[in-house]
Amino acid sequence: YFAIQDETDYSRISWRGTGYDEAELERALSTDNRTAVVAKNLKRFLPSRGKIKALAFCSSVNHARYTAKHLTQDFGIPSAALVGLSNEAERRSAIERLESESDPLEVVCSVDIFNEGVDIPSVSHVLFLRPTQSFTIFLQQLGRGLRLALGKEFLVVLDFVGNFRKAYV
């Protein structure tokens, strides 16, 4: 588990009582510099064997799409965005691609899905790209990577924390 400091200054994002202003949060998290920090650290912590198989938890649909697009285009890390509106066939296809060693897909950037009820045992990395106000959701998302799989020796958790308030500590 690595808590990674990034440039995000959460003190500049309006707090709305139960969470951050969604539009401000999306703008703060969808930057080239932050995506570069994500890519650098993803490449720094490689799995013990095979390709990276990462689930990245994002703050919004646009943040998931932005991150997937820039990880792929700017950093050569094949990524896809899956959101609550993605149909079952798209979800199944992305999971199969992520699990396949012969498919280049390495990161699935998601929002509103994969918190619970999905089993992808071969996940090698979990990326927290957004603040999580709920300890329960944090544990559910962490649990996506804690499944046992043949040959899986460890899980890499990258938590991009900025200067985030201690919501779940």
N, C-alpha and C positions, 0 to 999 in steps of 0.2 A: 504494500500500500504506500503510494507516494503522493503526498500533498504538494502540489506544484504551484508556486507563486506565479501569477501572471499579471498583466498590466491592468486588469479589470478593477476599477475603483468603485466598489459597491456603495460607498458613501455618497456618490454623486447620482445614484439612481433612487428615485422617489420610492419610499416605503408606504404601502397602502393599507397598513394595519395587519393584514394577513400574508402579504407578499409584495414583491417588487412590482412597480409599474411595468407591465408586459412589453409595451413598445420601447420604453427606455432600456429595459434589460436586453431585448433583442438587438438593439443598436450597439450596446456596449459589448455584447458577446460575439457579434458578427463582424469581426475586423481581421484584416490581413495579418497584423502582428500577432494577434491571439492564435489564429489558425497556424501560424508558423511555429509558435511555442508548442501547440498540440502535436504537430507533425514531427518536430524535433524530438519530443519526448516519446512519442510512439515508436520512432525508429531507434531510440536509445534503449528501450526495454523490449527486446525481441523475445519471442517464445523459445523454449528449449529446443524445439524442432518444428518443422513445418512453417506455414505462413502465419501471419497475424490474423486472428479472428476476433475482431473487436466489436463490442456494442458501445455506441456513444450516445449518452442521454443528453438531449438538447432542450432548450427552453421553449421553442416554438417551431411551427412548421417551417417558417422562413429561416430560422437559425439552423435547423437540420439540413435543409436544402443548400443553404450557403456553405455550411461546413463540408458536406459531401462533395459539392462542386469544387471547392478550393483545395481540399485534400487531394482530389483526383487530378485536377488541372495544374495546380501550382506545385505540388509536392510529390506527384507520382504514386500516391497511395490510393488505389482503387476503392472507391466508396460509393454508397448508395443511401438515399434518404427514404425512410419508411415512416409514415405518419398515420394518425388515426383514420384518415380517409383512404388509406391504401387498402385495396381489396385483398381477400384471402389468397388469391392466386399470386399476387405481387409479394405478399408476405412469405408464402411458402417458397417461392422462387428465390427470394433474397436469402432466406435461411439455408436452403440447399446450396446456393452459390457460396455462401460464407463458410459452410462446413466442408465443401469440396476443396481438396488440396490442388486440384487441377484448374480451378476457376480463380482468376486474379482478385476477385472481390475480397477486401481485407477489413473494411469498416462499414457497419450499418449505423447510420445516424438516425436516431428515432426520437419521437415525441408522442406521448399519449398511448404508447403500446410498449410491450415487453416489460412492464413493471411486474407482472405476475402472469402465471398461466402459460408460459412458453418454456420449452425445454430445449436448450441448445448446449449440450454438454461440452462440446469442443471449444467453446468461447475461451480465448486466451487472455483477453484484455477487456476491462470495463473502464470506460471513460466518463467521468462526471464533468460535463461541460456546462452545467448550470447549477445554481444553488438549489438545494432541496430543503424545504422547510419542514418536511415530515420525516421523522426518524423511521417510520414504518415503510414509506416509499424508498428511502435510502437503503434499508435492509433488503427490500424486495429487488431493487435494481442490483445491488451487490450480489444477491443470490443468483442472478442470471449467470454469473460467472463461476459460482462455487460448485457447480455440478461436477461430478467425477466423470472422467473419460479415460479410456485406455491410452496410455502414453502421456497424459496430461500431468505434469509434475507440479505446476503452480499456476496461479492466476496473477496477472499484473493489474493492479487498480491504480489508475491515474486520476487524481482528484484535483481539478484546476480551480483553486480556491480564491484567487485574487486576494482581496482584504475582506472577505466575506464575514458577516456577523456570525456569532456562534449559535446558529439555529439548531443544530443537532449534535453539538458536542456536550 
